[in-house]
């Protein structure tokens, strides 16, 4: 969607959650935290993804692992789709 960030849950279980995101170029998510270990895998496009003080440019098939409660932020450098997987613990 032009000028927007949209997301759709693909799976939502007590053990974990899988969400697909689509971001237009220039869209950002400001720094935030999640209480779960998570992975991000880019399907298409490019992201600037920061975790703690490290930043990484990610493209198709790139993925990263984020520790629980790690501060992270991202910017779509071009129209991008990625999958976020949260691993919940009881």
N, C-alpha and C positions, 0 to 999 in steps of 0.2 A: 504494500500500500504506500503510495507516494507520501513522503514526509512523515512517516509514522513507524512505530514499533508495534508489532502484534505478536501474540503468543497463543498457543493452543496446547493444552495438556493432552498427551497421547496415552499416558498411564498414570493413575493416581491410586496407590496402594499404601497401606500402613508402612510397608518396608521401603518404599521409594516412590519417586515421581520422575516422569520423563516429559519434558516440555519442548516443543519446537518453537523457535523464535524466527521472525523475519524483521529485519531492520533496513530502512532506506539509508542511503549514504548520508553521513553527517549526524545520524541519530546517536544519542548517547544514553548510557545508564550511569548515573552518578554513583559514587562509592557507596557500597552497602555490604552487608554480611549475610550469610546463611548459616544456620546452626548445624548444617550437615556437610559431610564430605560430598563433593560434586565433581562431575566431569563436564567438559564442554567440547563438542566436536563440531567443527565448521563443515557444512555441506557445500556451500558456494559463497563466493564473495570474499571480503577481507575485513578483519577486525583488528583494532588495537586493543589488547586485553591486558589490564594491569592487575596483578595479585600482589598484595603487600607493596613493596617498593620496586618490584620487577615488572617490566612491560615486555610484551611479545606481540609481534605482528603475526596474525594467524590467517591462513588461507585454506582452501578445500583440503579435506582429509587431515588437517592439523587438529590435535586435541590436547587438552591439559587436565591435570588433576588439581583440585583446590582443596586444601584442608578445611575442616569445619571452622567457622567463625573468621576466616581470612577476609580482610577487607579487599574488595575487588571492584573494578570499574571497566567500562568498555565503550568503544566508539566504532561505529561501522564506517569503514573507509570507502566502501562501495556497497550497493545493495547486497545484503548478506542473509543467509539462513544458517542457523546452527541449532544443535540439540543440547539441552541441559539435562543431565541426569543427577538427581539428588538421592543419596543413599541414607535413608533415615534409620536411626537407632532408637530402641526403646530405652 
